[in-house]
Amino acid sequence: AIRSSLYKDVVEKGYFTQNPSSVRFRYAMIAVLIAIFGVSLTVASFSDLALPTADAAVFLGGLRGLGLSLLVLSVVLAVVGAKAMPQRTALGHQLYRHIKGYEIFIDNVEKYRQQFFERQNIFMDVLPYAIIFGATKKLASAMKEMEFQINQPSWYTGAGAFSVVNFANSLSSFSSSLNSAVSSGSGGGGSTGGGAGGGGGSGW
């Protein structure tokens, strides 16, 4: 699977200490076991077999509290812990900071218009990252507002006049289709299809 290959690759390149998928699965299993134990204690605390004495009531109350606490712990571990547990290396943290900085740059592209006008083809350099960050339409709209001239790429063919907004919309639609195909998992023999239409005659 594509996702498994990506996880393997980030470990081999030294961005993570362990495979993120394996770490999350491990902590998810721990959370499940804790939840099962918590449910068992909670159910046992309501047992009708217990002797109706003051000591028994205190004991069962403590048992019930422990069971409910374990259930809460399992939820926290599954929802929060499993996502946070995959540890990045120093190199991974450095790369993450660079990526977040680039995301801020794209998200506030209007503030950096000078850089766009000083470099040729900067739109095409930035575009792949905008697709990853889901900011394709915002980037294209900013380019249009700044009246930034963008030439049609040689590998892109549209039925009508080239429009940077329609071009970006086409790539965004294609990216969404690809992400859906990857996220849905895949068995053998599956195919990844991604049609994209941006309106105004632009397409693949």
CYANA upper distance limits for C-alpha pairs under 8 A (distance plus 0.5 A):
  1 ALA  CA      5 SER  CA      6.86
  1 ALA  CA    185 GLY  CA      7.73
  1 ALA  CA    186 SER  CA      7.23
  2 ILE  CA      6 LEU  CA      6.76
  2 ILE  CA    182 VAL  CA      7.25
  3 ARG  CA      7 TYR  CA      6.75
  3 ARG  CA    182 VAL  CA      7.59
  4 SER  CA      8 LYS  CA      6.67
  4 SER  CA     21 SER  CA      8.34
  5 SER  CA      9 ASP  CA      6.56
  6 LEU  CA     10 VAL  CA      6.80
  7 TYR  CA     11 VAL  CA      7.04
  7 TYR  CA     19 ASN  CA      6.37
  7 TYR  CA     20 PRO  CA      7.02
  7 TYR  CA     21 SER  CA      7.52
  8 LYS  CA     12 GLU  CA      6.80
  8 LYS  CA     19 ASN  CA      6.83
  9 ASP  CA     13 LYS  CA      6.61
 10 VAL  CA     14 GLY  CA      6.79
 10 VAL  CA     15 TYR  CA      5.84
 10 VAL  CA     16 PHE  CA      6.72
 10 VAL  CA     19 ASN  CA      8.43
 11 VAL  CA     15 TYR  CA      6.26
 11 VAL  CA     16 PHE  CA      5.49
 11 VAL  CA     17 THR  CA      6.82
 11 VAL  CA     18 GLN  CA      6.61
 11 VAL  CA     19 ASN  CA      6.59
 14 GLY  CA     89 THR  CA      7.23
 14 GLY  CA     91 LEU  CA      7.31
 14 GLY  CA     92 GLY  CA      7.51
 15 TYR  CA     88 ARG  CA      6.20
 15 TYR  CA     89 THR  CA      5.89
 15 TYR  CA     90 ALA  CA      8.09
 15 TYR  CA     91 LEU  CA      6.18
 15 TYR  CA     92 GLY  CA      4.40
 15 TYR  CA     93 HIS  CA      8.12
 15 TYR  CA     95 LEU  CA      8.48
 16 PHE  CA     20 PRO  CA      7.94
 16 PHE  CA     86 PRO  CA      7.63
 16 PHE  CA     87 GLN  CA      6.32
 16 PHE  CA     88 ARG  CA      4.82
 16 PHE  CA     89 THR  CA      5.80
 16 PHE  CA     92 GLY  CA      6.78
 17 THR  CA     86 PRO  CA      8.13
 17 THR  CA     87 GLN  CA      6.48
 17 THR  CA     88 ARG  CA      6.68
 17 THR  CA     89 THR  CA      6.56
 18 GLN  CA     22 SER  CA      8.17
 18 GLN  CA     23 VAL  CA      7.54
 18 GLN  CA     86 PRO  CA      7.38
 18 GLN  CA     87 GLN  CA      7.76
 19 ASN  CA     23 VAL  CA      6.84
 19 ASN  CA     86 PRO  CA      7.93
 20 PRO  CA     24 ARG  CA      6.62
 20 PRO  CA     86 PRO  CA      5.47
 20 PRO  CA     87 GLN  CA      8.40
 21 SER  CA     25 PHE  CA      6.66
 22 SER  CA     26 ARG  CA      6.62
 23 VAL  CA     27 TYR  CA      6.85
 23 VAL  CA     82 ALA  CA      7.90
 23 VAL  CA     85 MET  CA      7.39
 23 VAL  CA     86 PRO  CA      6.51
 24 ARG  CA     28 ALA  CA      6.51
 24 ARG  CA     82 ALA  CA      5.22
 24 ARG  CA     83 LYS  CA      7.08
 24 ARG  CA     85 MET  CA      7.45
 24 ARG  CA     86 PRO  CA      7.53
 25 PHE  CA     29 MET  CA      6.66
 25 PHE  CA     82 ALA  CA      8.13
 26 ARG  CA     30 ILE  CA      6.90
 27 TYR  CA     31 ALA  CA      6.64
 27 TYR  CA     77 LEU  CA      7.64
 27 TYR  CA     78 ALA  CA      7.37
 27 TYR  CA     81 GLY  CA      7.94
 27 TYR  CA     82 ALA  CA      6.09
 28 ALA  CA     32 VAL  CA      6.75
 28 ALA  CA     77 LEU  CA      7.89
 28 ALA  CA     78 ALA  CA      5.80
 28 ALA  CA     82 ALA  CA      6.85
 29 MET  CA     33 LEU  CA      6.79
 30 ILE  CA     34 ILE  CA      6.72
 30 ILE  CA     74 SER  CA      8.42
 31 ALA  CA     35 ALA  CA      6.57
 31 ALA  CA     73 LEU  CA      8.25
 31 ALA  CA     74 SER  CA      4.96
 31 ALA  CA     75 VAL  CA      7.53
 31 ALA  CA     77 LEU  CA      6.41
 31 ALA  CA     78 ALA  CA      6.16
 32 VAL  CA     36 ILE  CA      6.68
 32 VAL  CA     74 SER  CA      7.24
 33 LEU  CA     37 PHE  CA      6.74
 34 ILE  CA     38 GLY  CA      6.53
 34 ILE  CA     70 LEU  CA      6.70
 34 ILE  CA     71 LEU  CA      7.53
 34 ILE  CA     73 LEU  CA      8.28
 34 ILE  CA     74 SER  CA      6.26
 35 ALA  CA     39 VAL  CA      6.58
 35 ALA  CA     70 LEU  CA      6.83
 35 ALA  CA     71 LEU  CA      5.52
 35 ALA  CA     74 SER  CA      5.93
 35 ALA  CA     75 VAL  CA      8.42
 36 ILE  CA     40 SER  CA      6.67
 37 PHE  CA     41 LEU  CA      6.78
 37 PHE  CA     67 GLY  CA      7.83
 37 PHE  CA     70 LEU  CA      8.06
 38 GLY  CA     42 THR  CA      6.65
 38 GLY  CA     66 LEU  CA      7.75
 38 GLY  CA     67 GLY  CA      4.53
 38 GLY  CA     68 LEU  CA      6.72
 38 GLY  CA     69 SER  CA      7.96
 38 GLY  CA     70 LEU  CA      5.46
 38 GLY  CA     71 LEU  CA      5.84
 39 VAL  CA     43 VAL  CA      6.55
 39 VAL  CA     67 GLY  CA      6.66
 39 VAL  CA     68 LEU  CA      8.07
 39 VAL  CA     71 LEU  CA      7.54
 40 SER  CA     44 ALA  CA      6.57
 40 SER  CA     67 GLY  CA      7.86
 41 LEU  CA     45 SER  CA      6.64
 41 LEU  CA     63 LEU  CA      6.66
 41 LEU  CA     64 ARG  CA      6.89
 41 LEU  CA     66 LEU  CA      7.88
 41 LEU  CA     67 GLY  CA      5.42
 42 THR  CA     46 PHE  CA      7.41
 42 THR  CA     63 LEU  CA      7.29
 42 THR  CA     64 ARG  CA      5.28
 42 THR  CA     65 GLY  CA      8.23
 42 THR  CA     66 LEU  CA      8.29
 42 THR  CA     67 GLY  CA      5.32
 42 THR  CA     68 LEU  CA      7.06
 43 VAL  CA     47 SER  CA      7.28
 43 VAL  CA     64 ARG  CA      8.42
 44 ALA  CA     63 LEU  CA      8.45
 44 ALA  CA     64 ARG  CA      8.46
 45 SER  CA     60 LEU  CA      5.31
 45 SER  CA     61 GLY  CA      7.42
 45 SER  CA     63 LEU  CA      6.31
 45 SER  CA     64 ARG  CA      5.78
 46 PHE  CA     60 LEU  CA      7.94
 46 PHE  CA     64 ARG  CA      8.41
 50 ALA  CA     56 ALA  CA      7.34
 51 LEU  CA     56 ALA  CA      6.72
 52 PRO  CA     56 ALA  CA      6.87
 52 PRO  CA     57 ALA  CA      7.38
 53 THR  CA     57 ALA  CA      6.70
 54 ALA  CA     58 VAL  CA      6.82
 55 ASP  CA     59 PHE  CA      6.64
 56 ALA  CA     60 LEU  CA      6.49
 57 ALA  CA     61 GLY  CA      6.48
 58 VAL  CA     62 GLY  CA      6.72
 59 PHE  CA     63 LEU  CA      6.63
 60 LEU  CA     64 ARG  CA      6.51
 61 GLY  CA     65 GLY  CA      6.69
 62 GLY  CA     66 LEU  CA      6.63
 63 LEU  CA     67 GLY  CA      6.63
 64 ARG  CA     68 LEU  CA      6.70
 65 GLY  CA     69 SER  CA      6.56
 66 LEU  CA     70 LEU  CA      6.68
 67 GLY  CA     71 LEU  CA      6.88
 68 LEU  CA     72 VAL  CA      6.84
 69 SER  CA     73 LEU  CA      6.64
 70 LEU  CA     74 SER  CA      6.57
 71 LEU  CA     75 VAL  CA      6.91
 72 VAL  CA     76 VAL  CA      6.80
 73 LEU  CA     77 LEU  CA      6.53
 74 SER  CA     78 ALA  CA      6.51
 75 VAL  CA     79 VAL  CA      6.44
 76 VAL  CA     80 VAL  CA      5.93
 76 VAL  CA     81 GLY  CA      7.03
 77 LEU  CA     81 GLY  CA      4.91
 77 LEU  CA     82 ALA  CA      6.65
 78 ALA  CA     82 ALA  CA      5.88
 78 ALA  CA     83 LYS  CA      8.50
 79 VAL  CA     83 LYS  CA      7.44
 80 VAL  CA     84 ALA  CA      6.87
 81 GLY  CA     85 MET  CA      6.22
 82 ALA  CA     86 PRO  CA      8.13
 88 ARG  CA     92 GLY  CA      5.52
 88 ARG  CA     93 HIS  CA      6.46
 89 THR  CA     93 HIS  CA      6.71
 90 ALA  CA     94 GLN  CA      6.72
 91 LEU  CA     95 LEU  CA      6.70
 92 GLY  CA     96 TYR  CA      6.58
 93 HIS  CA     97 ARG  CA      6.72
 94 GLN  CA     98 HIS  CA      6.88
 95 LEU  CA     99 ILE  CA      6.69
 96 TYR  CA    100 LYS  CA      6.65
 97 ARG  CA    101 GLY  CA      6.58
 98 HIS  CA    102 TYR  CA      6.72
 99 ILE  CA    103 GLU  CA      6.67
100 LYS  CA    104 ILE  CA      6.81
101 GLY  CA    105 PHE  CA      6.78
102 TYR  CA    106 ILE  CA      6.77
103 GLU  CA    107 ASP  CA      6.54
103 GLU  CA    129 TYR  CA      8.23
103 GLU  CA    130 ALA  CA      8.18
103 GLU  CA    133 PHE  CA      7.26
104 ILE  CA    108 ASN  CA      6.62
105 PHE  CA    109 VAL  CA      6.29
105 PHE  CA    112 TYR  CA      8.07
106 ILE  CA    126 VAL  CA      8.25
106 ILE  CA    130 ALA  CA      7.27
106 ILE  CA    135 ALA  CA      7.94
106 ILE  CA    139 LEU  CA      7.36
107 ASP  CA    135 ALA  CA      7.56
107 ASP  CA    138 LYS  CA      8.17
107 ASP  CA    139 LEU  CA      8.18
108 ASN  CA    112 TYR  CA      7.78
109 VAL  CA    113 ARG  CA      6.98
109 VAL  CA    139 LEU  CA      7.56
109 VAL  CA    142 ALA  CA      7.49
110 GLU  CA    142 ALA  CA      6.91
110 GLU  CA    146 MET  CA      8.30
112 TYR  CA    116 PHE  CA      7.51
113 ARG  CA    117 PHE  CA      6.92
113 ARG  CA    146 MET  CA      8.04
114 GLN  CA    118 GLU  CA      6.65
115 GLN  CA    119 ARG  CA      6.87
116 PHE  CA    120 GLN  CA      8.07
116 PHE  CA    122 ILE  CA      6.62
116 PHE  CA    123 PHE  CA      7.91
116 PHE  CA    148 PHE  CA      8.50
117 PHE  CA    148 PHE  CA      7.93
121 ASN  CA    125 ASP  CA      7.01
121 ASN  CA    150 ILE  CA      8.17
122 ILE  CA    126 VAL  CA      6.59
123 PHE  CA    127 LEU  CA      6.35
123 PHE  CA    150 ILE  CA      8.02
124 MET  CA    128 PRO  CA      7.89
126 VAL  CA    130 ALA  CA      6.84
127 LEU  CA    131 ILE  CA      6.76
127 LEU  CA    136 THR  CA      7.42
127 LEU  CA    139 LEU  CA      8.43
128 PRO  CA    132 ILE  CA      6.99
129 TYR  CA    133 PHE  CA      6.71
130 ALA  CA    134 GLY  CA      6.43
130 ALA  CA    135 ALA  CA      5.34
130 ALA  CA    136 THR  CA      5.46
130 ALA  CA    139 LEU  CA      7.61
131 ILE  CA    135 ALA  CA      6.64
131 ILE  CA    136 THR  CA      5.79
131 ILE  CA    171 LEU  CA      7.97
131 ILE  CA    172 SER  CA      6.71
131 ILE  CA    175 SER  CA      7.45
134 GLY  CA    172 SER  CA      8.06
135 ALA  CA    139 LEU  CA      6.62
136 THR  CA    140 ALA  CA      6.71
136 THR  CA    168 ALA  CA      6.35
136 THR  CA    169 ASN  CA      7.68
136 THR  CA    171 LEU  CA      8.45
136 THR  CA    172 SER  CA      6.75
137 LYS  CA    141 SER  CA      6.55
137 LYS  CA    165 VAL  CA      7.33
137 LYS  CA    168 ALA  CA      6.63
137 LYS  CA    169 ASN  CA      6.78
137 LYS  CA    172 SER  CA      8.09
138 LYS  CA    142 ALA  CA      6.63
139 LEU  CA    143 MET  CA      6.72
140 ALA  CA    144 LYS  CA      6.75
140 ALA  CA    164 VAL  CA      6.60
140 ALA  CA    165 VAL  CA      5.70
140 ALA  CA    168 ALA  CA      6.69
141 SER  CA    145 GLU  CA      6.69
141 SER  CA    165 VAL  CA      6.92
142 ALA  CA    146 MET  CA      6.61
143 MET  CA    147 GLU  CA      6.57
143 MET  CA    148 PHE  CA      5.68
143 MET  CA    149 GLN  CA      8.44
144 LYS  CA    148 PHE  CA      6.66
144 LYS  CA    164 VAL  CA      7.98
144 LYS  CA    165 VAL  CA      8.09
150 ILE  CA    164 VAL  CA      7.59
152 GLN  CA    156 TYR  CA      7.48
152 GLN  CA    162 PHE  CA      6.80
156 TYR  CA    204 TRP  CA      7.47
157 THR  CA    202 SER  CA      7.98
157 THR  CA    203 GLY  CA      7.54
157 THR  CA    204 TRP  CA      6.95
158 GLY  CA    162 PHE  CA      7.26
158 GLY  CA    201 GLY  CA      6.55
158 GLY  CA    202 SER  CA      4.86
158 GLY  CA    203 GLY  CA      5.84
158 GLY  CA    204 TRP  CA      7.34
159 ALA  CA    201 GLY  CA      5.31
159 ALA  CA    202 SER  CA      6.29
159 ALA  CA    203 GLY  CA      7.66
160 GLY  CA    200 GLY  CA      7.17
160 GLY  CA    201 GLY  CA      5.19
160 GLY  CA    202 SER  CA      6.77
161 ALA  CA    200 GLY  CA      8.45
161 ALA  CA    201 GLY  CA      7.95
161 ALA  CA    202 SER  CA      8.39
162 PHE  CA    166 ASN  CA      8.34
162 PHE  CA    167 PHE  CA      7.90
162 PHE  CA    202 SER  CA      7.69
163 SER  CA    167 PHE  CA      6.45
163 SER  CA    202 SER  CA      8.25
164 VAL  CA    168 ALA  CA      6.51
165 VAL  CA    169 ASN  CA      6.62
166 ASN  CA    170 SER  CA      6.62
166 ASN  CA    198 GLY  CA      5.14
166 ASN  CA    199 GLY  CA      6.66
166 ASN  CA    200 GLY  CA      7.32
166 ASN  CA    202 SER  CA      6.68
167 PHE  CA    171 LEU  CA      6.96
167 PHE  CA    198 GLY  CA      6.97
167 PHE  CA    202 SER  CA      7.00
167 PHE  CA    203 GLY  CA      8.25
168 ALA  CA    172 SER  CA      6.56
168 ALA  CA    198 GLY  CA      8.23
169 ASN  CA    173 SER  CA      6.59
169 ASN  CA    197 GLY  CA      7.97
169 ASN  CA    198 GLY  CA      5.58
170 SER  CA    174 PHE  CA      6.68
170 SER  CA    196 ALA  CA      5.51
170 SER  CA    197 GLY  CA      5.68
170 SER  CA    198 GLY  CA      5.06
170 SER  CA    202 SER  CA      7.83
170 SER  CA    203 GLY  CA      6.95
170 SER  CA    204 TRP  CA      8.43
171 LEU  CA    175 SER  CA      6.51
171 LEU  CA    196 ALA  CA      7.53
172 SER  CA    176 SER  CA      6.69
173 SER  CA    177 SER  CA      6.76
173 SER  CA    194 GLY  CA      8.46
173 SER  CA    195 GLY  CA      8.08
173 SER  CA    196 ALA  CA      5.85
173 SER  CA    197 GLY  CA      7.69
173 SER  CA    198 GLY  CA      8.36
174 PHE  CA    178 LEU  CA      6.69
174 PHE  CA    194 GLY  CA      5.82
174 PHE  CA    195 GLY  CA      6.61
174 PHE  CA    196 ALA  CA      5.64
175 SER  CA    179 ASN  CA      6.57
175 SER  CA    194 GLY  CA      8.39
176 SER  CA    180 SER  CA      6.63
177 SER  CA    181 ALA  CA      6.76
177 SER  CA    193 GLY  CA      7.80
177 SER  CA    194 GLY  CA      5.69
177 SER  CA    195 GLY  CA      7.98
178 LEU  CA    182 VAL  CA      6.72
178 LEU  CA    192 THR  CA      7.42
178 LEU  CA    193 GLY  CA      7.79
178 LEU  CA    194 GLY  CA      6.65
179 ASN  CA    183 SER  CA      6.42
180 SER  CA    184 SER  CA      6.50
181 ALA  CA    185 GLY  CA      7.39
181 ALA  CA    186 SER  CA      8.28
181 ALA  CA    192 THR  CA      6.60
181 ALA  CA    193 GLY  CA      8.31
182 VAL  CA    186 SER  CA      7.80
186 SER  CA    190 GLY  CA      6.80
195 GLY  CA    204 TRP  CA      8.11
196 ALA  CA    203 GLY  CA      6.62
196 ALA  CA    204 TRP  CA      7.14
197 GLY  CA    202 SER  CA      6.92
197 GLY  CA    203 GLY  CA      5.49
197 GLY  CA    204 TRP  CA      7.99
198 GLY  CA    202 SER  CA      6.03
198 GLY  CA    203 GLY  CA      6.78
199 GLY  CA    203 GLY  CA      8.22
